[in-house]
């Protein structure tokens, strides 16, 4: 994998980058799948809770709020992932340049 100056990146730096990528990917996937699974189980087994209005007389249910929070968590995880991986990649390049 060539760097910006045309130097090749050492296998050690690349393997470190791949380990960082793998650990972060597995952690985020596990957390996000767990959130979605919990939401699904609540939707199936706690229909009254998920369908209950957020406030008395409100049209918005607790389930809608939880779904929106899960969507925000997914977006935040994606942004965090991109930031961490880009940072790790830049660190790998700096190690090769300096």
HELIX and SHEET records of a PDB file:
HELIX    1   1 UNK A   11  UNK A   45  1                                  35    
HELIX    2   2 UNK A   47  UNK A   51  1                                   5    
HELIX    3   3 UNK A   62  UNK A   97  1                                  36    
END                                                                             
